Amino acid sequence: MGQVVHRKHLFIIIVTVVVLATFLVLHFFGFTGLGSRMEFQTVQHSFSRGNVLGNEGYCIIQNMDEWTEICTNSSPGVDFSKETVIALFYGVCPSVGSYWIEVKEIVDTGLTIIVKVEKIHRVNHVEIPIQGHPYHIVKLNKIDKHVIFQTSTREITD
């Protein structure tokens, strides 16, 4: 009888540990929906190349040296001792105005920062046949946690 009770307790402990570990992993990657929204402010948002690199990618910029590696203009108007910059680059697009990218939301889960990114393509839009390089650059209070980008895509029909 004592052995059955011991196995039952051991089973409950193992199940509890597995459930807790699963929750922590899901929370770390932002799948639990828990966390607090972080405020952010747009620094630059454009459809054309402007002063930024045309490559596709996401960047976390913590100081002026990192900023000058990515952007050629002199100052983003950011105090890097208090703020972090997040830059999103769509990459090369076949036309200006039909594609864009933006930060929709930033969430602090306590373990990580989740940046929700939306890539948008306007279908049947009057296209200007000039290559575009859409980007969105935002600033927020200084962060020192792991950042995960969650990207969704959407098509809009004009």
Rosetta blueprint (number, residue, H / E / L):
1 M L
2 G H
3 Q H
4 V H
5 V H
6 H H
7 R H
8 K H
9 H H
10 L H
11 F H
12 I H
13 I H
14 I H
15 V H
16 T H
17 V H
18 V H
19 V H
20 L H
21 A H
22 T H
23 F H
24 L H
25 V H
26 L H
27 H H
28 F H
29 F L
30 G L
31 F L
32 T L
33 G L
34 L L
35 G L
36 S E
37 R E
38 M L
39 E L
40 F E
41 Q E
42 T E
43 V E
44 Q E
45 H E
46 S E
47 F L
48 S L
49 R L
50 G L
51 N L
52 V E
53 L L
54 G L
55 N L
56 E L
57 G E
58 Y E
59 C E
60 I E
61 I E
62 Q L
63 N L
64 M H
65 D H
66 E H
67 W H
68 T H
69 E H
70 I H
71 C E
72 T L
73 N L
74 S L
75 S L
76 P L
77 G L
78 V L
79 D L
80 F L
81 S L
82 K L
83 E E
84 T E
85 V E
86 I E
87 A E
88 L E
89 F E
90 Y L
91 G L
92 V L
93 C E
94 P L
95 S L
96 V E
97 G L
98 S L
99 Y E
100 W E
101 I E
102 E E
103 V E
104 K E
105 E E
106 I E
107 V E
108 D E
109 T L
110 G L
111 L L
112 T E
113 I E
114 I E
115 V E
116 K E
117 V E
118 E E
119 K E
120 I E
121 H E
122 R E
123 V E
124 N L
125 H L
126 V L
127 E L
128 I E
129 P L
130 I L
131 Q L
132 G E
133 H L
134 P L
135 Y E
136 H E
137 I E
138 V E
139 K E
140 L E
141 N E
142 K L
143 I L
144 D L
145 K L
146 H E
147 V E
148 I E
149 F E
150 Q E
151 T E
152 S E
153 T E
154 R E
155 E E
156 I E
157 T E
158 D L
